[in-house]
Amino acid sequence: MIGMRGSKTGKPIMALFDLLGRTWSLGIVWQLSFGDATFRELQKRCEDISPTLLNNRLKELIQLDIVERTSLGYGLTHQAKMLANLIKPMGDWSQTWAENYQNKNDVRDDDAKIL
């Protein structure tokens, strides 16, 4: 098996987990899944990530063929768009999870008021 940067075992999935586990890497892929963006727009989409961190992550993601420069700034490569399509169901799941979590906390708050 070919060695993969970020994976001691050489397994591509472990290298991907390492990459996406880095601060803001997954967030950048997520935000670019909604369309290309300039540096400033991407910074806003990423909740005002520091320019230094965004610049470093973009360099890494470009080097790894996840992000590419476009006429509008930055966008996902074809391969990364396939990855984004796999991640989108997690976005749907997170909405349901957040709603359920909020509902449980609302019930707990109501119970606390009764006591």
C-alpha positions in Angstrom: 0.0 0.0 0.0 1.2 3.5 -0.8 2.1 5.6 2.2 -0.4 8.4 2.9 0.6 11.6 4.7 -1.2 11.7 8.0 -1.5 7.9 8.2 1.0 5.7 10.0 -0.7 2.6 8.5 -0.8 4.0 4.9 -4.6 3.7 4.8 -6.2 6.6 2.9 -9.2 6.7 5.3 -6.9 7.4 8.2 -5.2 10.1 6.3 -8.6 11.6 5.5 -9.6 11.5 9.1 -6.4 13.2 10.1 -6.9 15.9 7.5 -10.6 16.6 8.2 -9.9 16.5 12.0 -7.6 19.5 11.7 -9.0 22.8 13.0 -11.4 24.2 10.3 -10.5 21.8 7.5 -14.0 20.2 7.5 -15.6 23.5 8.0 -13.9 24.9 5.0 -15.0 22.0 2.9 -18.5 22.3 4.2 -18.7 26.0 3.4 -17.3 25.6 -0.1 -19.9 22.9 -0.7 -22.4 25.8 -1.0 -20.3 27.5 -3.7 -17.1 29.2 -4.5 -16.0 32.1 -2.3 -13.4 34.8 -2.1 -11.0 34.7 0.9 -13.0 37.3 2.8 -16.3 35.6 2.0 -15.0 32.2 3.2 -13.6 33.9 6.3 -17.2 35.2 7.1 -18.8 31.8 6.3 -16.4 30.2 8.7 -17.4 32.5 11.6 -14.5 34.8 11.3 -11.7 32.2 11.3 -8.4 34.0 11.7 -6.8 35.0 8.3 -3.6 33.1 9.2 -5.4 29.8 10.0 -7.6 30.1 6.9 -4.6 30.8 4.7 -2.7 27.8 6.2 -5.7 25.5 5.7 -6.3 26.6 2.2 -2.7 26.0 1.3 -2.9 22.5 2.7 -6.2 21.7 1.0 -5.0 23.0 -2.3 -1.8 21.0 -2.0 -3.9 17.9 -1.3 -6.3 18.5 -4.3 -9.3 19.2 -2.1 -9.6 23.0 -2.9 -8.7 24.8 -6.0 -8.4 28.4 -7.1 -11.3 29.6 -9.2 -12.3 32.8 -10.9 -14.4 33.5 -7.8 -11.6 32.7 -5.4 -11.7 29.2 -3.9 -13.8 26.2 -4.7 -13.9 22.4 -4.3 -12.2 20.1 -6.7 -14.3 17.4 -8.4 -13.0 14.9 -5.9 -13.9 17.2 -3.0 -17.4 17.7 -4.3 -17.9 14.0 -4.1 -16.7 14.2 -0.5 -19.0 17.1 0.2 -22.0 15.0 -1.0 -21.0 12.3 1.5 -20.9 14.9 4.3 -24.2 16.6 3.5 -26.3 13.9 5.2 -24.4 14.7 8.4 -25.7 18.3 8.1 -29.2 17.0 8.0 -28.6 14.6 10.9 -27.1 17.5 12.9 -30.3 19.6 12.5 -32.4 16.7 13.9 -29.9 16.1 16.7 -29.8 19.8 17.6 -33.6 20.0 17.7 -33.9 16.9 19.9 -31.2 18.2 22.2 -32.9 21.6 22.5 -36.2 19.9 23.2 -34.7 17.7 26.0 -33.1 20.8 27.5 -36.5 22.6 27.3 -38.2 19.8 29.2 -35.4 19.8 31.8 -35.8 23.5 32.3 -39.6 23.1 32.7 -39.0 20.3 35.2 -36.6 22.5 37.2 -39.2 25.3 37.3 -41.8 22.8 38.8 -39.4 22.0 41.7 
